[in-house]
Amino acid sequence: MVTEAGGTIRGGQPSIPETEPETKPQRLPLGPIQNIHVFWMAGMSCDGCTITVAGATNPGIEGLLLGTVPAMPKVLLHHPVLSVEAGAEFMQSFKDAYAGTLGDPYVVVFEGSVPDERIAARTGGYWSAMGSEVMAGEAAGGGSRMVPTTEWLSRLAPGAAATIAIGTCATWGGIPSAEGNPTGAMSVADFLSPDYRSAFGLPVINIPGCAPQGDNFTETVFAVLLFLQGLGPLPSFDELGRPSWLYGETVHRGCNRAGYYEEGLFAEEYGSHECLVEIGCWGPVVNCNIVKRGAINHMGGCMEAGGVCIACTMPGFPDKFSPFYKAPPGGIISTTLSRSTGAVIRRLRRLSNRHVSREVRWDKTGRSPSGWGHVPGPDMGIKAMEFFYQKWQHWGSRKPGRNAGEEKRLWGGTRPGLPGDYVDDGVTEGPGK
Ligand code: SF4
């Protein structure tokens, strides 16, 4: 379909001929890199990704900026909010990178989704922009225009050592690209096309999450820089460009509530400590490591803090997971199954828990020294069950302690540890009697 601006629309998302990535060969230094520039740009963004990266600890952003992380080049960050420079001084490095005169390699980091600037241009505006330029041509009359961030992405991505999309807006379009949006927002990869390769031959690297964990970002940057330094292999990425060691598992597998799911115990309201699937958690089908890693400094994380997983790391977010307060339809089958099997398993585990909550000594003496409360001893039924349980547990292996015939030492002395040794009938007073 041909648009008013003369561009074509493919697969529901418009291409932007005037801002398509430019193929510009770059000369990049070989060998260890001393400095690397990071050009951070923001499209349709809330700056949440910036905030989460500022809180990263493994490695921390401070270490990368100061060049104190071993084997890492010093990172020179150009960030529209965090940089000290402003105005023309701030934009100069972007221009140098575009002109190929920067002198050091650079990485592009894009936060927020990429809007279709042609839509805004129809009314003479823009969705997101950074810096201004004097317009060329007599008709412009020497006037200037704001340069859309999209255009900077198009200019700098081809020469970048790597282009990293951070956050779900940049990786999959996210909330700004939800049904009904007016901006035509899309992901960085949608904008740059599947053929995009950085100067070092890498497709777009995606670190999804709304916001993603800062450590997922800095750890990926660390791994990519090690590769660029020639000190490590190219980290493994999955078919969607996500670091596979970070996004290869579902959040459910690392969830601190997964045991409740297995035992068929489900929360009916927020604030409960049980599994949240029936009040809207999508964790079993969502690739994310938030609970394993924690949100910041190994603390927090959605289910850890009592929230359901709304699948913010997934390409289908948000439309495929709304409304967020409803249980995922697919969960009905597995929750019904785990409810029925979990009821049996729970009872058996309770019996085992009682068994392992007693010292061996207490079993032999028949009493517990706890002053805090009554520790129930085993009744006949439990004793019989424990007898067979122990037989099974030690089948084909040696049981702790001594077997029959081993009670005497070689030189004839008796060893302590026989049932009678636990009670000294000669002591009639004192603690423990
Ligand atoms: Fe899985 Fe969500 Fe339940 Fe955690 S709260 S166990 S992620 S379904």
Residues whose N, C-alpha, C, O or C-beta is under 5 A from the ligand:
A	BS01	SF4	V251 H252 C255 R257 A258 Y261 C275 L276 V277 C281 G283 P284 M303
